Each structure stands twice: as structure tokens, then as C-alpha cells.
Amino acid sequence: MDYLTAEKKQEIFEQYGKSNNDTGSAESQIALFSYRINHLTEHLKKHRKDYGTQRSLLKLVGKRRRLLDYLKDQDIERYRAIIKVLNLRK
């Protein structure tokens, strides 16, 4: 995973979390999953038969979906904000 350096993670947590140490909030995790999903999607465009990566991508999408559902149940405003910022559908 050389595409996701510690510095990049810190940057994502700083941008979407409450602080750069905020690794546990739903928003920061959703943002991190979205970054990884976008990277794996690009990889799969070049390597169509990489089924291990395809499986990983589907698992990540499921994790992000569950986190989004949780956030929607807990705080609809935070949910709407993260959807808007990350340009996610739904």
C-alpha cells in the first residue's frame, strides 16, 4: 500500500475529522474508505482480472455503506455534510 502513506492518512484525518488525531470518527473513516475505493477503482480499470482487488473493493464499499447508514441514523446533518463534501451519491 504505497499509495496510502502515513502523511496522506494524516491529511485525510485533518481535513475530514475533528483533528489530525481523530481517526475514529465516522466522517474521517468514510473519507479514508472513499480515498481507497477511488484508488482501487482506478487499479481495476487497468487490471480487469484482478479478482483479489475486486473483492477488496466490494468489502470496502460495504464498510463505507454501513458507516454511512450508521451516521444517517445518528446525525442526519453530519451525514448530509459528508455526502456533499465527498460527492457521494444518495
C-alpha positions as CSV (number, residue, x, y, z in Angstrom):
1,M,0.0,0.0,0.0
2,D,2.5,2.6,-1.1
3,Y,-0.3,4.9,-2.4
4,L,-1.6,5.5,1.2
5,T,1.3,6.9,3.2
6,A,1.1,7.9,6.8
7,E,1.2,11.6,5.7
8,K,-1.7,11.1,3.3
9,K,-3.7,9.5,6.1
10,Q,-2.9,12.4,8.5
11,E,-4.0,14.8,5.8
12,I,-7.3,13.0,5.3
13,F,-8.0,12.8,9.1
14,E,-7.1,16.5,9.4
15,Q,-9.4,17.5,6.6
16,Y,-12.5,15.4,7.5
17,G,-12.0,14.7,11.2
18,K,-12.1,17.0,14.1
19,S,-8.3,16.9,14.3
20,N,-5.4,15.1,12.7
21,N,-5.5,12.5,15.6
22,D,-9.2,11.9,15.0
23,T,-9.0,8.5,13.4
24,G,-12.2,7.1,14.8
25,S,-14.9,9.5,13.8
26,A,-17.3,8.2,11.1
27,E,-16.5,11.1,8.8
28,S,-12.8,10.5,8.8
29,Q,-13.2,6.8,8.3
30,I,-15.7,7.4,5.4
31,A,-13.2,9.8,3.8
32,L,-10.4,7.3,4.1
33,F,-12.5,4.5,2.7
34,S,-13.5,6.8,-0.2
35,Y,-9.9,7.5,-1.0
36,R,-9.0,3.8,-1.0
37,I,-12.1,3.0,-3.1
38,N,-11.2,5.6,-5.7
39,H,-7.6,4.2,-5.9
40,L,-8.8,0.6,-6.2
41,T,-11.3,1.6,-8.9
42,E,-8.5,3.1,-11.0
43,H,-6.4,0.0,-10.5
44,L,-9.2,-2.3,-11.7
45,K,-9.7,-0.2,-14.8
46,K,-6.2,-1.3,-15.9
47,H,-6.2,-4.8,-14.4
48,R,-9.7,-6.1,-15.1
49,K,-9.0,-9.7,-14.0
50,D,-7.5,-8.8,-10.6
51,Y,-10.2,-10.6,-8.6
52,G,-8.5,-10.2,-5.2
53,T,-8.6,-6.5,-5.6
54,Q,-12.1,-6.6,-6.8
55,R,-13.2,-8.5,-3.7
56,S,-11.3,-6.0,-1.5
57,L,-13.1,-3.1,-3.3
58,L,-16.5,-4.7,-2.7
59,K,-15.7,-5.2,1.0
60,L,-14.6,-1.6,1.3
61,V,-17.8,-0.3,-0.4
62,G,-19.8,-2.4,2.1
63,K,-17.9,-1.0,5.1
64,R,-18.4,2.6,3.8
65,R,-22.1,1.9,3.2
66,R,-22.6,0.6,6.8
67,L,-20.8,3.6,8.2
68,L,-22.9,5.9,6.2
69,D,-26.1,4.2,7.3
70,Y,-24.9,4.4,11.0
71,L,-24.2,8.2,10.5
72,K,-27.6,8.7,8.9
73,D,-29.3,7.1,11.9
74,Q,-27.2,9.0,14.5
75,D,-27.0,12.5,13.0
76,I,-28.6,13.3,9.6
77,E,-26.8,16.7,9.3
78,R,-23.4,15.2,9.6
79,Y,-24.5,12.5,7.1
80,R,-25.6,15.2,4.6
81,A,-22.4,17.2,5.1
82,I,-20.1,14.3,4.4
83,I,-22.1,13.1,1.4
84,K,-21.9,16.6,-0.1
85,V,-18.2,17.1,0.6
86,L,-17.2,13.7,-0.9
87,N,-19.7,13.9,-3.8
88,L,-21.2,10.6,-3.0
89,R,-24.5,9.6,-4.5
90,K,-27.7,9.0,-2.4
